[in-house]
Amino acid sequence: MCVNSLVRGCVLVLLFLSAPAWAVPEIQHWTTPRGGRVYFVPTGGLPLVDVRVVFDAGSARDGAKFGLASLTAALLDTGAGDWNADMIAQRLENVGAALTTGASRDSAFLSLRSLSHADKLQTALDTAREILAHPRFDAADFERDKKRTLLGIKQRGEDPGDLAEIAFFKTVYGKHPYAHPSEGETATVEALTREDLAAFHKAWYTLKNAIVVLVGDVDRAKAGTIAEQLLSGLPEGEIPPPLPIPYAREASTVKIPFPSEQTHVYAGQLGLKVIDPEYFPLYVGNHILGGSGLVSRISEEVREKRGLSYSAFSYFMPMREFGPFQVGLQTRNDQAQQALQVALDTLKKFVAEGPSEKELEEAKKNIVGGFVLRLDSNQKLTEQVANIAFFQRPLDYLASFTGKVQAVTREDIRHAFRSRIDPGQLQIVLVGGGAK
């Protein structure tokens, strides 16, 4: 959907005004009379409201119908109630509002940005409510988006980087719901019907499965009214069952030959959950190991000292259940094995010894100094609060973030990496001309 010039201008002003000074906001939380969960941060100065409604309806809820959650989310705003996609777009454009939908492995969402003027906001909310409660999933829209998804899957199969990422998740997760790509696979998407989408929506887009996040120029009373309005058309539903716990698998190496000049290399294993007692030591430690760009250890060893790869990295992807830890690089085919070995040796040394005091202090400065960039617009703040709400992080997560980073010690990092990462039990994937 489009955003008119007034909203774009407001966004630019907001970014300008927030640059010189900032403060960590207080997150307010309550439950509506019907049981809806609401998280709210008031911001003044600009007549804007950002709303995100989040559901535990990501691709981990696909069952055997891989791609179902993503296609359901994609079709929400293509028609709802008496409106087709063009009518929805026109309604939003007329009041300067923008609406998007999407899904990840853990969640699905609808995001709305609107001016806070009563008449304009009301039209935007009426539209969003209808999209949430009564999506049409018209046959023509369904077939069009299904074909578009299948084309994307085909193109994905022509990209060695995409193939490596898919193979990595399958290798790490086996038959767990995190294993398959969110967009699905050709056979599973081809088998989907619009009735599947309607049933998925009915099962997962419910009051008890919803969280409403509001950030903007409204007071608490108005925020409560907005939340109740958005949720009013949803059935009560049930709280979803927990996902199965993924278990570590035996070390393995998967090689997928591909006619490319570069080989994509991934190595990793299960890492950490969003709510995890060792979140901060692992987060800060990985910043030093491979998460801080060209100054990280892995990049220094693989790229700077030996010129084996333009980019080499590591990261943790915290999820509701254990997300992956991954070391990755892209290199010339004839250097694939050498680059992989250097990366693995670097990881092994870091797990054994941890960081130096200098590395730790520089990492803390870098992380704390960049923290403001996570909160320098309403949209970023909305994403942060939605993450806190969905994963049930403490409400003071943002306020306490820098303090917890500063409190991490070298021993904390050594202990966390030794207890979580076993360099001898990694899943390794190579895709490209060097995968032999």
C-alpha positions in Angstrom: 0.0 0.0 0.0 1.1 3.6 -0.6 1.8 6.4 1.9 1.0 9.9 0.9 3.5 12.8 1.0 2.2 14.2 4.3 3.0 10.9 6.2 6.4 10.7 4.4 7.2 14.2 5.5 6.2 13.4 9.1 8.6 10.4 9.1 11.5 12.5 8.0 10.7 15.2 10.6 10.5 12.5 13.3 13.9 11.1 12.3 15.4 14.6 12.4 13.9 15.5 15.8 14.9 12.2 17.4 18.5 12.3 16.4 19.9 14.9 18.9 18.3 13.4 22.0 16.4 10.3 23.0 15.0 8.5 25.9 14.1 4.8 26.4 10.3 4.8 26.5 8.1 3.1 29.1 5.9 0.3 27.8 2.4 0.2 29.1 0.6 -3.2 29.1 -2.9 -4.3 29.8 -5.6 -6.8 28.8 -8.9 -5.7 27.2 -12.3 -6.8 28.7 -12.4 -9.6 26.1 -8.9 -10.7 26.9 -6.9 -9.0 24.2 -3.3 -8.2 25.1 -2.2 -4.6 24.5 1.2 -3.0 24.6 1.4 0.8 24.3 4.0 3.6 24.1 2.7 7.2 23.8 4.8 9.5 21.6 3.9 13.2 21.1 4.9 15.9 18.7 3.7 14.3 15.4 0.2 13.3 14.5 1.1 9.6 13.7 0.0 6.3 15.1 1.7 3.0 14.3 -0.2 -0.2 15.1 1.0 -3.8 14.8 -1.3 -6.8 15.4 0.8 -10.0 15.9 -0.4 -13.6 15.9 1.3 -16.9 16.7 0.6 -17.9 13.2 4.0 -18.2 11.4 5.2 -21.0 9.2 5.9 -23.1 12.3 2.1 -23.6 12.3 2.0 -24.8 8.7 1.8 -28.5 9.6 2.5 -30.5 6.5 1.2 -27.7 4.3 4.4 -25.7 3.9 3.8 -22.2 2.7 0.3 -21.9 4.2 1.1 -19.2 6.8 3.0 -17.0 4.4 0.3 -17.2 1.7 -2.5 -16.6 4.2 -0.7 -13.4 5.4 0.0 -12.3 1.9 -3.6 -12.5 0.8 -5.2 -10.7 3.8 -5.3 -7.3 2.2 -6.2 -8.4 -1.3 -9.9 -8.3 -0.4 -12.0 -8.1 2.8 -15.7 -7.8 3.4 -17.2 -5.8 0.5 -13.9 -4.4 -0.7 -11.4 -5.7 -3.2 -7.7 -4.9 -3.2 -8.2 -1.7 -5.2 -10.9 -0.4 -2.9 -8.8 -1.2 0.2 -5.8 0.6 -1.4 -8.0 3.6 -2.2 -9.5 3.8 1.3 -6.0 3.9 2.8 -4.6 6.3 0.3 -7.4 8.7 0.8 -6.5 9.1 4.5 -2.7 8.9 4.1 -2.4 5.4 5.8 -0.1 2.5 5.0 -0.8 -1.2 5.7 1.4 -4.2 5.3 1.1 -7.9 6.2 3.6 -10.7 6.5 4.8 -13.8 8.3 8.0 -15.3 9.6 8.7 -18.7 11.1 7.3 -17.7 14.5 4.6 -15.1 13.8 2.3 -13.3 11.4 1.4 -9.7 11.5 -0.6 -6.8 10.2 1.0 -3.3 10.5 -0.9 0.0 10.1 0.5 3.5 10.0 -2.0 6.4 10.1 -2.4 10.0 10.9 -3.9 10.4 14.3 -6.6 12.8 13.3 -9.9 11.2 14.3 -11.6 10.9 11.0 -8.6 9.6 9.1 -7.6 7.2 11.9 -11.1 5.8 12.1 -11.2 5.0 8.4 -7.8 3.3 8.6 -8.8 1.3 11.7 -12.1 0.3 10.1 -10.2 -1.0 7.1 -7.6 -2.9 9.2 -10.4 -4.5 11.3 -12.2 -5.8 8.3 -8.9 -7.2 6.8 -8.2 -9.0 10.1 -11.7 -10.3 10.6 -13.1 -11.0 7.1 -10.5 -11.6 4.5 -12.1 -12.8 1.3 -9.4 -15.0 -0.2 -11.0 -14.6 -3.6 -10.2 -17.4 -6.1 -8.6 -15.1 -8.6 -6.4 -13.4 -6.0 -5.5 -16.8 -4.5 -4.4 -18.2 -7.9 -2.4 -15.1 -8.8 -0.5 -15.0 -5.5 0.0 -18.8 -5.6 1.6 -18.5 -9.0 3.7 -15.6 -7.8 4.9 -17.7 -4.8 5.7 -20.7 -7.0 7.7 -18.4 -9.3 9.6 -17.1 -6.3 10.3 -20.7 -5.2 11.6 -21.5 -8.7 13.9 -18.5 -8.7 15.1 -19.4 -5.2 16.2 -22.7 -6.7 18.5 -20.8 -9.0 20.4 -19.0 -6.3 23.1 -21.0 -4.5 22.9 -18.7 -1.4 19.1 -19.4 -1.0 19.7 -23.1 -1.5 22.5 -23.1 1.1 20.2 -21.4 3.6 17.4 -23.8 3.0 19.7 -26.8 3.3 21.2 -25.4 6.5 17.8 -25.1 8.3 16.8 -28.6 7.1 20.1 -30.0 8.3 19.9 -28.3 11.7 16.2 -28.9 12.4 15.3 -32.2 10.7 11.6 -32.6 10.9 11.0 -29.7 13.4 8.5 -27.0 12.2 11.4 -24.6 11.8 13.1 -26.8 9.2 11.1 -25.8 6.1 11.3 -22.4 4.4 8.4 -20.1 5.3 7.5 -19.7 1.6 7.0 -23.4 1.3 8.2 -25.8 -1.4 6.9 -26.3 -4.9 4.9 -29.5 -4.2 3.3 -28.2 -1.0 2.3 -24.8 -2.4 0.9 -26.4 -5.5 -1.4 -28.5 -3.3 -2.7 -25.5 -1.3 -6.4 -24.4 -1.8 -8.1 -21.2 -0.8 -10.1 -23.3 1.6 -6.8 -24.1 3.3 -6.1 -20.4 3.8 -9.6 -19.8 5.2 -9.2 -22.7 7.6 -5.8 -21.5 8.7 -7.1 -18.0 9.3 -10.1 -19.3 11.3 -7.8 -21.4 13.5 -5.0 -18.9 14.2 -6.3 -15.3 13.7 -8.2 -15.2 16.9 -8.5 -13.0 20.0 -6.5 -15.2 22.4 -3.8 -15.6 19.8 -3.5 -11.8 19.1 -1.3 -9.1 20.5 -1.9 -5.4 19.7 1.1 -3.0 19.8 0.5 0.8 19.6 3.0 3.6 19.3 2.0 7.1 18.6 0.2 10.3 19.3 -2.8 9.0 21.3 -3.5 8.7 25.1 -4.0 5.4 26.9 -7.8 5.6 26.7 -7.7 6.1 23.0 -5.2 3.3 22.6 -7.5 1.0 24.5 -10.4 1.9 22.2 -8.2 1.3 19.1 -7.2 -2.2 20.4 -10.7 -3.2 21.2 -11.9 -2.1 17.8 -9.2 -4.0 15.9 -9.9 -7.2 17.9 -13.7 -6.9 17.9 -14.3 -8.9 14.8 -12.1 -11.9 15.8 -13.4 -15.1 17.4 -12.2 -15.9 20.9 -10.2 -18.9 19.8 -7.6 -20.8 21.9 -4.1 -20.2 23.0 -1.9 -22.2 20.6 0.0 -25.2 22.0 3.8 -24.8 22.5 6.0 -25.7 19.6 8.1 -28.9 20.0 11.5 -28.5 21.4 14.3 -28.9 18.7 17.1 -31.3 19.7 20.7 -31.2 18.7 21.6 -33.5 15.8 24.7 -35.4 15.1 27.4 -33.5 13.1 27.1 -33.8 9.4 28.3 -32.2 6.1 26.0 -31.6 3.2 27.5 -30.8 -0.2 25.3 -29.6 -3.0 27.1 -29.0 -6.3 25.9 -25.9 -8.2 27.3 -24.4 -11.4 28.5 -21.2 -9.8 31.9 -19.4 -9.5 31.4 -19.0 -5.8 30.6 -21.5 -3.0 28.3 -20.6 -0.2 29.4 -22.1 3.1 27.4 -22.4 6.3 28.2 -24.1 9.6 26.2 -24.1 12.8 23.9 -25.7 15.2 21.1 -24.9 17.6 21.8 -21.6 19.4 19.4 -19.8 21.8 15.8 -18.7 22.4 14.7 -15.2 22.7 14.0 -15.7 26.4 17.3 -17.3 27.4 19.4 -16.8 30.6 22.5 -16.6 28.5 21.1 -14.2 25.9 23.4 -11.2 26.6 26.7 -13.1 27.0 26.0 -14.9 23.7 24.9 -11.7 22.0 27.9 -9.7 23.1 30.3 -12.6 22.4 29.0 -13.1 18.9 29.4 -9.3 18.2 33.1 -10.0 18.8 33.3 -13.3 17.0 31.5 -12.5 13.8 28.6 -10.1 14.2 30.4 -6.7 14.0 31.3 -6.6 10.3 34.9 -6.2 9.1 36.3 -5.8 12.6 35.0 -9.2 13.9 37.4 -12.1 14.5 36.0 -14.3 11.7 36.2 -11.5 9.2 39.7 -10.6 10.3 40.9 -14.1 9.9 39.1 -15.1 6.7 38.9 -11.8 4.8 41.6 -9.4 6.0 44.5 -11.8 6.7 44.0 -14.3 4.0 41.7 -12.7 1.4 39.5 -15.8 1.2 36.1 -14.1 1.3 34.7 -10.7 0.8 32.2 -11.4 3.6 32.4 -13.8 6.6 30.2 -13.6 9.6 28.5 -15.4 12.5 25.1 -14.8 14.1 22.6 -16.1 16.5 18.9 -16.0 15.3 17.0 -16.2 18.6 13.5 -17.6 18.1 10.6 -18.8 20.3 12.3 -22.1 20.5 16.1 -22.6 20.0 17.0 -20.6 16.9 20.2 -21.4 14.9 23.8 -20.3 15.5 25.4 -19.9 12.1 28.9 -19.1 10.7 28.8 -18.2 7.0 30.9 -17.1 4.1 31.0 -16.9 0.4 34.3 -17.8 -1.4 35.9 -18.8 -4.7 35.3 -22.5 -5.4 38.9 -23.5 -5.1 39.2 -21.8 -1.7 36.0 -23.3 -0.1 37.6 -25.9 2.0 40.4 -23.6 3.2 38.0 -20.8 4.0 35.8 -23.2 5.9 38.7 -24.5 7.9 39.9 -21.0 8.9 36.4 -20.1 10.0 36.1 -23.3 12.1 39.5 -22.8 13.7 38.6 -19.2 14.6 35.3 -20.4 16.2 37.1 -23.2 18.1 39.7 -20.8 19.5 37.0 -18.3 20.5 34.9 -21.0 22.3 38.0 -22.2 24.1 39.5 -18.8 25.1 36.8 -16.2 24.8 37.5 -12.6 23.9 40.2 -10.3 25.2 39.4 -7.5 27.6 40.0 -5.0 24.8 37.7 -6.8 22.4 35.0 -6.9 25.1 35.2 -3.2 25.9 35.2 -2.2 22.2 32.2 -4.4 21.6 30.3 -2.9 24.5 31.0 0.6 23.3 29.8 -0.3 19.8 26.6 -2.0 20.9 25.6 0.7 23.4 26.5 3.5 21.0 24.3 2.0 18.3 21.4 1.2 20.6 19.7 4.6 19.9 19.3 3.6 16.2 16.9 0.9 17.2 14.5 3.5 18.6 14.9 6.5 16.4 11.5 6.3 14.7 8.0 5.2 15.6 8.2 2.3 13.2 11.4 0.9 14.7 10.0 1.4 18.2 6.9 -0.5 17.2 8.9 -3.4 15.9 10.9 -3.5 19.1 7.8 -3.4 21.3 6.1 -6.1 19.2 9.2 -8.3 19.7 9.0 -7.8 23.4 5.3 -8.5 23.5 5.3 -11.6 21.3 8.2 -13.3 23.0 7.2 -12.1 26.4 10.4 -10.3 27.2 10.3 -8.1 30.4 8.7 -4.7 29.9 11.9 -3.0 30.9 13.9 -4.9 28.2 14.7 -1.7 26.3 15.4 0.3 29.5 17.7 -2.3 30.9 19.4 -3.3 27.6 22.5 -1.2 27.9 23.0 -2.0 31.5 22.9 -5.8 30.8 25.3 -5.4 28.0 27.7 -3.5 30.2 27.5 -6.2 32.9 28.7 -9.0 30.6 32.2 -10.3 31.5 34.8 -12.3 29.7 34.0 -15.3 31.9 30.3 -14.9 31.1 31.1 -15.2 27.4 33.5 -18.1 27.8 30.9 -20.0 29.9 28.0 -19.3 27.5 29.9 -20.3 24.4 31.4 -23.4 26.0 28.0 -24.6 27.2 26.1 -23.8 24.0 28.5 -24.2 21.0 30.4 -27.4 20.3 32.7 -26.9 17.3 32.9 -30.7 16.9 29.1 -31.1 16.4 28.4 -28.6 13.7 26.1 -29.0 10.7 28.0 -27.9 7.6 26.5 -27.0 4.3 28.4 -26.1 1.1 26.6 -25.1 -2.1 28.4 -24.2 -5.3 31.2 -25.2 -7.6 33.4 -26.0 -4.6 31.0 -28.5 -3.0 32.8 -31.6 -4.0 
